[in-house]
């Protein structure tokens, strides 16, 4: 056993379930925001889609500072008896849940427009740039501290994605079933019901974080004194990023991936209730997504072991892009044809999602070999910031394009406007998923053979 690794108990199902609940908690607020915040503020609060998108985009750029700062705090922090990253989960679960609930206050719908815009900006930045950052960076960094073994990390990535999927099903299926109502034959979002649901999700998020805290164990312990002495400034970290092909390419890939995936998800809130006038189909499509993810979870680990994580990600994203292009040209008038084709798309997305979190642990290993120091928190913070840039791009672009096609409260059911909405929901994801495949194949260097060599090198380095 390495002198840098303390084994409390063997890695097992308890860690996997605990890690699942961590992202379950994350996504009760994250998916609510990424999928429904734009819809809530355009249709309930009456704020322009362009303004909402701009605020979301500005907040994500603020994350550039808060994410990196939180990553450095994690790396420089002391290892406690409960680990280096776990304590942050219990400290910050309450603030992140409360801030999320405050965003969705339908009682303010009749307030002055300037007040609603300021309220959105302040509560959204508090939630995402401060509190969510302070819990998500430690949570993501913790994966490489739970186990050093690639198969264990792939299992954590799979279970993390399943936690996200479960939250996605509850949020994505529950809200269309409970929060929409018919007014003059049109399907519209009920603000008061949505606010109540947001409060319930905040309570569930806290419960999930607590379960994660008590089930997960950190085993890989860094040599604190040596690590802290070698840590450089943020400027040196950024210099390392620029010279680290694996990290730089995965950062760009993350931006592109989130741009495509979140555009697909957020536009579903306009395609189903407005274009198809059918919120029930949106709920059923969420269950279809879940089954696609379950299928992906069953096959991701064995085919990743056989062919490599990056390799199968290329194929899965090409599949998703192909379905989006088909939908653009086919433009099915039957909502169930649209649901069925999206199910195929979600299988492709699911395979990539199951391995995506394991990719960053490969990058952390690669960085340790390249720079001689393990900086889990800082590297994960850069990765997290990249994901938030993708969120910013999606929110900003979605808001801008909705404004360009003329979407407002008054034009929400205009047929010409809705044809523009359908174009956004298919073309932007198709371009994003296709670009992601090219990045992972031609730029990202950690394909299967290189990952296997890196793992073996680190085993020898740490005397395992």
N, C-alpha and C positions, 0 to 999 in steps of 0.2 A: 504493500500500500504506500502511495506517495505521501510525503510529509506535508503536502499542500492539500490533502483531501481527507476529510473527517467523515467516516461513515457512521451515521446514527442507526440506520436500518437500511436494508436493501431497497433499491428503487423498485416500485411496484404500482399496483392499480390505485392505491391510495393517493399517490402523487399525481397520477393521470386524472383522476376524478377531481382532485383539488384544483389542478391547473385548468381543467374544463370550467369549473365554477368561477374562476377568476375572469375569464373572458365572457362568461355568461353575465357576470356583473358589469363588466365594461360595456357590453353591447346593449344593455337595457337603456343606457343613456346615449351611447354612440350611434346605434342604429336609429333610435328615435330622432336624433338630430340629423343624421345624414340622409334619412329617408323622408322625414315629415316636417322638418323645420321650415323649409321653403314653402311647402304646401300650406302649413298653418299660418304663416305670416302673410302670404298672398291672399288666401281665401277667407281667413277668419279675421286677421288684423288689418287687412286692406293695404299692406305695404307693398310697394313696387317690387317685382321680382329682381330687377336690377340692383336695387338698394340692398335687399336681403343678401343677394349673392356677393355684393361688394363687401358687406360687413363680415360675412363668413370668410371671404378671401383675406381681408386685412387681419382677422384674428389668427388665421393660419400662419401668416408671416410673423406675427408676434411670437408664435410658437418656435420660430427659429432661434430665438433667444432663450425662451423658457425650457425647451426640450434639452438643448445642449447644457444649460445650467443645471438642470435636474440630473442629467447623465453624469456630469462632473461631481455633483454632490454624492451620488451613489458610489462612484469609483473612489472618492476620497474618504467616504464614511467608514467607520469602524465596523468590524464584524461583531454582532451581538450574539447572545446565546440562541436567539431565534433566527440568526442569519443576517446577511447584509441588506437584502432587498425586502424581505417579508414585512418588517416593521412598518414600512411606508403604506402597505395595504390597509392595515388596521387604523393607522393615523388619519388617512385621507378619505376613507370610504363615506363618512358622513358629509363632509363638505362637498364632494363631487355630486352626491345624490341631491342635496338641497339646491345647489346651483342649477342643476338640470331642471328641477321642478319649477324654479322661478322663471325660467325662460318662457314657459307656456301658460301665461296668465290671460285667459280669454276675457276676464273681467275688465281688462284694460283696452278692449277693442274700440270703445267709444272715446278714448283719450285723444288728446291732440297728436297729430302725426309726428311732430318733432319728439314728443315724449316717448311714443312707441318705438321710434328708431333708436333713441338713446337707451331705452330699457333693453332692447334686443342687444345692442352693442355691449353694454356693461355686463349683463347676465351671461351672454354667450362667451365673452372673453374670460370671465371668472370661471365658468364651467370648463371650457376647453383648454385655454392657455395656461391656467393656473392649477386648478384642482385635478382635472383629468390627466394632465401631464405628470403631476406629482404622484399619481398612482399607477399610470400605465407604463411609464419608463421603468420603474422598479419591477413591475410585474413581468414585462417583456424580458428584461435583463436576467431575471431569475431563472429562465429556462436553462441557460448555460451553467448555472450554479446547482441545479437539481441533479444533473448527471453529465458526464463527459462523453458517454457512449452515443455514437450517431443514431443507432436504432432507438435508444431511449428518447433522444431529442426528436426523432421523427414521430414517435408515439405522442410526445407532448404537443407537437405541432398539430397532429391529427385531432387530439382531444381538445386542444384550444379551438380549432376550427369548428368542432362539433358543438362546443359551448356557444360560440358565436352563432352557429346555425340554429340552435335551440332558441336563443334570444331572438334571432331574426324571424323565426316562425311565430313566436308569441307576439312580437311587435308587428310584424308584417301581416299576419293573419288576423290578429285580434283587433287592431285599429279599424281596418275596413269593415269588419263585422259589427263593431260596437259604436264607432264614432261617426259613421255616415248616416244621413237621412235623406228622404226624398222630399223635395220642395218643387211643386209644379212640374213633376215628372223628371226633374234633374237630381243627380246624386251630389249632395254637398256635405262638407265637413262640419260637424257640430262642435263648436268651440268649448262649451262647458264640459261635455263628455270627454273631449280630448284632454283638458286640464286635469280632470279626475284620473284618467288613465296614466298621465305623466307622473302624478303623485304615487300611484300604485307601483309603477315601474321603478321609481326612486327607492321605495322601501324594499322591493325585491333585489335591487342592485346591492344594497347594504348587506342583506342576508347572504347573497352569493359571495361577496368579498370576505365575510367572516368565515364561511365554510372553507374557502381557499386558504385562508391564513392558518387554520387549524389542521388541514390535511397535508399540505405540502412541506417537504423538508429540503433545505439547502445542504448539499454535500461537498461541492467543489469550493474550497476555501482558498482565496488568494493569499500569497505571502505579503501581508499588509505593508510592512516597513519597506521592503524592496520595491513593491509596486508603487507606493506613494512617493518614494524618492524619485522614481524614474518618470512619474507623470509630468508632462509638460503643460504649457499654457493652452488655452483654447486655440490660439493662433497655430501652435504646433499640431494640434489635433486636425485643424482644417488643412494644414499642409500635408499631413499624412493621408487625409481623404483624397486630396488631389492626385497623390502618387499611388493610390490603392485602387487598381483597376476593378477588383471584385466589389469593393464598397461603392465606388463611384457608379458602376453600371447597375448595381442593385438599387441605388438611390433613384436613378433615372427610371428604372423599371417600375419602382413603386409609385412614382408620380403618374406614370402612364397607366398602370393597372388601376389605381384608385380613380383616375379620371374616367376610365371606361366603366368600371363596375358601379361606382356611385351615381354616374349619370344614368345608367340602366335602372338602378334602384329608385332614384328620385323621380325619374320620368314615369315610372309605373304609377305614381300617384296622380298623374294627369292622363295617362293612356287609358287605364281601366275605368275610373269614375267619370271621366269627361269624354274621351274618344269613343269608348264602348258603353258608357253609362251603366257600368256593371261592377259594383264594389265587391260583390260575392266572388266574382271570378278572380279578383285580386287576392282574396284570402285563399282560394283554392290554388292559385299559382304559387303562393308561398309554401303550401304543403308540397306541391310538386318540386319546388326548390329543395325542400328538406329531403325528399326521397332521392333527388339527384345527388345531394351531398352525402347521404348515407351510402349510396352505391359507390360514389367516389372514395369515401373513407374505406370501404371494403377492399378496393383494388389499389389504392394509392401506395401503400407501404410496400407490398410485394413487387409492383412494377417499378417503383423508385429504386428499390434495392437491385433490381435486375438491370434497369436501363439508365438510372440516374435521375436525380430530382430536376435538374435543369432541362434535361432531354424531354422528360414527359411533360414539363411545363410548356415547352414550345408547342407540342402537338395539341395539348388541351386548349391553349389559347387560340390556335388556328381554328379549332372546332367552333369555339364560341364566336369568333369573328365571322366565320362562314354562315352561321345561323343568323346573325344580325344582318348580314348583307342579303340573305334570302328573304328575311322579313321585310326589308326595305322595298325590294322589287315585287314581292308577292302581295303585300299590304292586305292581309286577310280581313274580310269583313266579319267573319265568324270569330268571336272572342276565344272560343275553345281551340281553334286552330292556332291562334296566337299563343295560348297557354301551352299547348303541346310542343310547339317549336322552342319556346323558351325553356321547357324542361330539358331538351337536348343541350341547349346552351349552358344550363346550370350544371350539367354533368361535366362539361369541359371546364367551367369555372371552378367546380368543386375539386377536381383533381389538382389544379394549381393551388387552390386554397389550402389543401391538406399538406402540401409540402412547403408552402411559402415561408412559414415561420422557421422551418428547419434550414432554409437557405441562409438566413441571417446568422445562425450559429456556425455554419460553414465559413461565413465571411469573418466572424470573430476569430475562429481558429486560424484562418489565413492571415489575418492582421497580426496575431501573436507571433506567427512565424516570420512575417515580414519586418515587424518593428521591435520584436523582442519583449513586448509588454502586452498583457491582457487587459483590455479596457472594455469590458462587457457593457457597462452602463453608458459610456460615451458613444460607443459604436451603435448601440441600440437607440440612443437618443438621436443620432444622425439619421438612422433608418426611420424612426418615428417621425422626425421632422419631414423627411421625404414623403411619407404617407400623408402627412397633413398638407404638404404642398399639393398632393394629388387631390385631397379633399377640397382645398382652396380652388384649384383649377376647375374641378367639377362644379362646385357651388357657384363660382364666378361665371363660368361658361354657361351653365344651365340657366342662371338668372338672366344673363345677358341675352342668350338666344330666345328665352321665353319673352323677354321684352321686345326683341326684334320681330318675332312673329306676331306680336300684339296681344299677348296673354295678360288679362287683368280680371278682376272680379266681374266686370261687366261683359267681357268677351269670352268667359270661361267655356261656353258651349257653342261658340261660333265655329262653323265647319271648316272654313278656310284656316282659321287659327289652329284648330286641332290637327289639320293635315301637317302643319309646320311642327307641332308638338311630336307627332309620330316620326317625322324625319329626324328630329333631334334624338329620339329614343332609340333609333336604329343605327344611324350613320356614325355618331360620335363613339359609341361602344365598339363598332366594327373597326374603325380606324385605330382605336386604342389597343384592342386585343391583338390586332395584326402587328402593330408596332412593337408590342411587348414580346411577341414571339421572335422578332428580328433581333431585339436587344439581347435576349437570353441566349440566342444561338451564336451570334457573331461577336458580341462584346463581353458578356459575362464569362469569366475564365474558369469557374469552378464546376466543370463537368465531372462526371463520375470518376474517371481515373485520377484526376488531380485531387479530388476530395479524399479518396482512399489513401493516397500518398500522404496527405496532410495529417490525417488521423493517425497513421502509423508513426509519423515523425513525432507528433506530440506525445504519443504513448511512450516512446523511447526517451523523450526529453524529461518527462515527469516520472520515469522509472516504473512504469506500469507494465 
